[in-house]
Amino acid sequence: MRRVVILLGPTAVGKTDYSIELALHFGSHIISCDSRQLFREMSIGTAVPSQEQLSRVKHHFIHSHSVEQYYTAGKYEIEALALVDELFRSHNTLVMTGGSGLYIDAFCKGLDDFPKVDQELRKSLTARLKREGVESLQQELKTVDPESYDSIDISNGQRVIRALEVTIGTGRKFSSFKTGRTRKREFEILKIGLRRPREVLYNRIDRRVDMMMEAGLVEEVRSLVQYRDMPALKTVGYKEIFDYLDGNSSLEEAVRLIKRNTRHYAKRQLTYWGRDEEIKWLEIGSQLPSSDTNLILTSLTSSSV
């Protein structure tokens, strides 16, 4: 039986270490499912695996694309399915890991077919987002497509733009294109969710942000100023430092906001996955990842029954 084991969970929960232990057990490569770690220009702020970690197991979709490219969950679906088809020639079990819920859904179930967008309309909406802020676009979306307003992450400006550009460009609500259809995959998919007590997870987030700052996050963001309008850079850890570089906040305030916004992001991740009954959730202990591998393997066995 060919199968893909997906190790998912909120940011900073420890997915990288656990996925490596699991991949070593199965003799598998690791397929990353992170919408930001795939950009080669973004390392520190996306917490890509260290060189030591990358050397232990072959990883895919880590620094595989340029931030100059417009990349989508739909493209990931196509490329990831092609990759697993190739890897299944020499492996029966593959390990995937990441925290991007939409990308995981794209891989597991496929995405609905949305029409191509008018690039001029997208540029216009993007300019409005920059000029007026996301609140203005949110209100327009609430008027033209209240179903999407209630269902998407309206704090994410790019998601709001996507819903608006389809609705305005086609004259049909963005929500009307969502069929909920699941595409059948020719392999088994097992999802294991990792979580920790909230205070433990939040402490891990704070420590990781501090480590990012020490590793040179400000310098990394400064090197990406020319790309700041690309969707990939509209993310936690980068937008706050851009504000600091623009003189809109102090560095201390930027760090505080990164920690706060990362905690909010982790909460949204857990909420997103809370609707997925296929996920087997495991509470991760304080021991080393290798000590918890048997717990994960036992969970996989029971999930297969």
C-alpha positions as CSV (number, residue, x, y, z in Angstrom):
1,M,0.0,0.0,0.0
2,R,1.4,3.3,-1.0
3,R,0.9,6.0,1.6
4,V,1.8,9.6,2.5
5,V,2.1,10.4,6.2
6,I,1.5,14.1,6.8
7,L,2.9,15.6,10.0
8,L,1.2,18.9,10.6
9,G,0.7,21.4,13.4
10,P,1.1,25.0,14.4
11,T,4.2,27.0,13.8
12,A,7.1,26.3,16.2
13,V,5.5,23.1,17.5
14,G,8.5,21.1,16.4
15,K,7.4,19.5,13.1
16,T,10.9,19.5,11.6
17,D,12.6,17.4,14.2
18,Y,9.7,14.9,14.3
19,S,9.4,14.6,10.6
20,I,13.2,13.8,10.3
21,E,12.9,11.0,12.9
22,L,9.8,9.6,11.0
23,A,11.5,9.9,7.6
24,L,14.6,8.1,9.0
25,H,12.4,5.3,10.3
26,F,10.7,4.8,6.9
27,G,13.8,5.5,4.8
28,S,11.8,8.3,3.2
29,H,12.5,11.7,1.8
30,I,10.7,14.7,3.3
31,I,8.2,16.7,1.3
32,S,7.8,20.1,2.7
33,C,4.4,21.7,2.7
34,D,5.2,25.2,3.7
35,S,4.2,28.1,1.5
36,R,7.1,30.3,2.5
37,Q,10.1,27.9,3.1
38,L,10.0,27.1,-0.6
39,F,11.4,30.5,-1.5
40,R,15.2,30.5,-1.6
41,E,15.6,34.1,-0.6
42,M,13.7,33.6,2.6
43,S,15.5,31.6,5.3
44,I,15.7,33.2,8.7
45,G,12.1,34.5,8.9
46,T,10.7,31.2,7.6
47,A,12.7,29.0,10.0
48,V,13.9,26.7,7.3
49,P,15.6,23.5,8.6
50,S,19.3,23.9,9.4
51,Q,22.0,22.6,7.2
52,E,22.5,19.8,9.7
53,Q,18.9,18.8,9.5
54,L,18.8,19.0,5.7
55,S,21.9,16.8,5.6
56,R,20.2,14.0,7.6
57,V,17.2,13.6,5.2
58,K,16.6,14.7,1.6
59,H,14.1,17.5,1.6
60,H,11.9,18.7,-1.3
61,F,10.3,22.2,-1.7
62,I,12.9,23.9,0.5
63,H,14.4,26.8,-1.3
64,S,13.1,25.4,-4.6
65,H,11.6,28.6,-6.0
66,S,12.4,32.3,-6.2
67,V,10.4,34.9,-4.4
68,E,10.1,36.7,-7.8
69,Q,7.8,33.9,-8.9
70,Y,4.0,34.1,-8.2
71,Y,3.4,30.7,-6.6
72,T,0.0,29.3,-5.6
73,A,-1.5,26.3,-3.8
74,G,-2.7,25.1,-7.2
75,K,0.9,25.0,-8.5
76,Y,2.0,23.2,-5.4
77,E,-0.7,20.5,-5.9
78,I,0.5,19.8,-9.4
79,E,4.2,19.8,-8.5
80,A,3.8,17.8,-5.3
81,L,1.7,15.1,-6.9
82,A,4.2,14.7,-9.7
83,L,7.0,14.4,-7.1
84,V,5.2,11.7,-5.0
85,D,4.5,9.8,-8.2
86,E,8.2,9.7,-8.9
87,L,9.2,8.9,-5.3
88,F,6.7,6.0,-5.0
89,R,8.8,4.1,-7.6
90,S,11.4,3.5,-4.8
91,H,9.4,4.2,-1.6
92,N,6.1,2.8,-0.2
93,T,5.8,5.4,2.6
94,L,6.5,9.1,2.1
95,V,6.7,11.8,4.8
96,M,5.2,15.2,4.2
97,T,5.3,18.0,6.8
98,G,4.3,21.6,7.1
99,G,1.9,24.2,8.5
100,S,0.2,25.6,5.4
101,G,-3.3,24.3,5.6
102,L,-4.4,25.4,2.1
103,Y,-1.3,23.6,0.6
104,I,-2.0,20.5,2.5
105,D,-5.7,20.6,1.4
106,A,-4.6,21.1,-2.2
107,F,-2.4,18.0,-2.1
108,C,-5.0,15.8,-0.3
109,K,-8.2,16.9,-1.9
110,G,-7.4,19.2,-4.8
111,L,-8.7,22.7,-5.3
112,D,-11.8,24.0,-7.0
113,D,-11.2,25.4,-10.5
114,F,-11.2,29.2,-10.4
115,P,-11.1,31.4,-13.5
116,K,-7.9,33.2,-14.6
117,V,-7.6,36.7,-13.1
118,D,-7.3,40.0,-14.8
119,Q,-3.8,41.2,-14.0
120,E,-4.8,44.9,-14.3
121,L,-7.6,44.3,-11.8
122,R,-5.2,42.6,-9.4
123,K,-2.8,45.5,-9.7
124,S,-5.6,48.0,-9.0
125,L,-6.8,46.0,-5.9
126,T,-3.2,45.6,-4.7
127,A,-2.7,49.4,-5.0
128,R,-5.9,50.0,-3.0
129,L,-4.7,47.6,-0.3
130,K,-1.5,49.6,0.1
131,R,-3.2,52.9,-0.1
132,E,-6.4,52.3,1.9
133,G,-5.6,49.3,4.1
134,V,-7.3,45.9,4.2
135,E,-10.4,47.3,6.0
136,S,-11.7,49.0,2.9
137,L,-11.4,45.9,0.8
138,Q,-13.0,43.8,3.6
139,Q,-16.1,46.1,3.5
140,E,-16.4,45.8,-0.2
141,L,-16.1,42.0,0.0
142,K,-18.8,42.0,2.7
143,T,-21.1,43.8,0.3
144,V,-20.5,41.8,-2.9
145,D,-19.8,38.4,-1.4
146,P,-20.8,38.0,2.3
147,E,-20.3,34.2,2.1
148,S,-16.6,34.7,1.4
149,Y,-16.4,37.5,3.9
150,D,-17.6,35.0,6.6
151,S,-15.4,32.1,5.5
152,I,-12.0,33.3,4.5
153,D,-9.2,34.8,6.6
154,I,-10.1,38.5,6.0
155,S,-7.1,39.7,7.9
156,N,-5.0,38.3,5.0
157,G,-5.0,41.0,2.4
158,Q,-4.0,38.7,-0.4
159,R,-7.0,36.4,0.4
160,V,-9.4,39.3,0.3
161,I,-7.9,40.5,-3.0
162,R,-8.3,37.0,-4.5
163,A,-12.0,36.9,-3.5
164,L,-12.6,40.4,-4.9
165,E,-10.8,39.9,-8.2
166,V,-12.8,36.8,-9.0
167,T,-16.1,38.3,-8.0
168,I,-15.5,41.6,-9.8
169,G,-13.9,40.1,-12.8
170,T,-16.5,37.4,-13.5
171,G,-19.7,38.9,-12.0
172,R,-20.1,35.8,-9.9
173,K,-19.4,35.5,-6.3
174,F,-16.0,33.9,-5.4
175,S,-17.9,31.6,-3.0
176,S,-19.9,30.2,-5.9
177,F,-16.9,28.6,-7.4
178,K,-16.3,26.5,-4.3
179,T,-17.8,23.1,-4.9
180,G,-16.2,21.2,-2.1
181,R,-15.4,18.4,-4.5
182,T,-12.6,16.1,-3.4
183,R,-10.4,14.6,-6.0
184,K,-9.5,11.0,-5.4
185,R,-5.8,10.2,-4.8
186,E,-4.3,6.8,-5.8
187,F,-2.6,6.4,-2.4
188,E,-3.5,6.4,1.3
189,I,-3.1,9.6,3.2
190,L,-2.6,9.6,7.0
191,K,-2.6,12.9,8.9
192,I,-0.8,13.3,12.3
193,G,-1.3,16.6,14.1
194,L,1.3,17.7,16.7
195,R,0.3,20.1,19.5
196,R,1.7,21.3,22.8
197,P,0.1,23.1,25.8
198,R,-0.6,26.7,24.8
199,E,1.9,28.3,27.2
200,V,4.6,25.9,26.0
201,L,3.9,26.7,22.4
202,Y,3.9,30.4,23.0
203,N,7.2,30.2,24.8
204,R,8.7,28.3,21.9
205,I,7.4,31.0,19.5
206,D,9.0,33.8,21.6
207,R,12.3,32.0,21.8
208,R,12.3,31.3,18.1
209,V,11.7,34.9,17.2
210,D,14.6,36.0,19.5
211,M,16.8,33.5,17.7
212,M,15.7,34.9,14.3
213,M,16.7,38.3,15.4
214,E,20.1,37.1,16.6
215,A,20.6,35.3,13.3
216,G,20.1,38.5,11.3
217,L,16.4,38.8,10.4
218,V,16.6,42.5,9.9
219,E,19.4,42.1,7.4
220,E,17.5,39.4,5.5
221,V,14.4,41.6,5.3
222,R,16.5,44.6,4.2
223,S,17.9,42.5,1.3
224,L,14.3,41.8,0.1
225,V,13.0,45.4,0.0
226,Q,12.8,45.3,-3.8
227,Y,10.4,42.4,-3.5
228,R,8.3,43.7,-0.7
229,D,5.1,43.9,-2.8
230,M,5.3,40.2,-3.7
231,P,2.7,38.0,-2.0
232,A,5.4,35.9,-0.3
233,L,6.6,38.9,1.7
234,K,3.2,39.8,3.1
235,T,3.8,37.5,6.0
236,V,4.5,37.5,9.7
237,G,8.2,38.3,10.4
238,Y,8.7,40.3,7.2
239,K,5.9,42.9,7.2
240,E,6.7,44.0,10.8
241,I,10.4,44.5,9.9
242,F,9.5,46.4,6.8
243,D,7.5,48.7,9.0
244,Y,10.6,49.2,11.2
245,L,12.8,49.9,8.2
246,D,10.2,52.4,7.0
247,G,10.5,54.2,10.4
248,N,7.0,53.4,11.4
249,S,8.0,51.5,14.6
250,S,10.9,50.8,16.8
251,L,12.8,47.6,16.5
252,E,11.6,46.6,20.0
253,E,8.0,47.1,18.9
254,A,8.6,45.2,15.7
255,V,9.8,42.2,17.7
256,R,6.9,42.4,20.0
257,L,4.5,42.4,17.1
258,I,6.2,39.5,15.4
259,K,5.7,37.4,18.5
260,R,2.1,38.5,18.9
261,N,1.2,37.9,15.3
262,T,3.0,34.6,15.2
263,R,0.9,33.5,18.2
264,H,-2.2,34.6,16.4
265,Y,-1.2,32.7,13.3
266,A,-0.6,29.5,15.4
267,K,-4.1,29.9,16.8
268,R,-5.6,30.3,13.3
269,Q,-3.8,27.2,12.1
270,L,-5.3,25.1,14.9
271,T,-8.8,26.6,14.2
272,Y,-8.4,25.8,10.5
273,W,-7.5,22.1,11.2
274,G,-10.1,21.8,13.9
275,R,-12.7,21.0,11.2
276,D,-10.7,18.1,9.8
277,E,-11.8,14.9,11.4
278,E,-9.1,12.9,9.5
279,I,-6.3,14.3,11.7
280,K,-5.1,12.2,14.6
281,W,-3.8,14.7,17.2
282,L,-0.9,13.9,19.5
283,E,0.2,15.9,22.5
284,I,4.0,16.2,22.3
285,G,5.9,15.7,25.5
286,S,9.1,17.4,26.7
287,Q,11.3,14.4,25.7
288,L,13.5,14.3,22.6
289,P,11.7,13.7,19.3
290,S,13.2,10.3,18.9
291,S,11.5,9.3,22.2
292,D,8.1,10.2,20.7
293,T,8.6,8.4,17.4
294,N,7.0,5.2,18.8
295,L,4.0,7.2,19.8
296,I,3.6,8.5,16.3
297,L,4.1,5.0,14.8
298,T,1.5,3.5,17.1
299,S,-0.9,6.2,16.1
300,L,-0.2,5.4,12.4
301,T,-0.9,1.8,13.0
302,S,-4.2,2.5,14.7
303,S,-5.2,5.0,12.0
304,S,-4.7,2.3,9.3
305,V,-7.0,-0.1,11.0
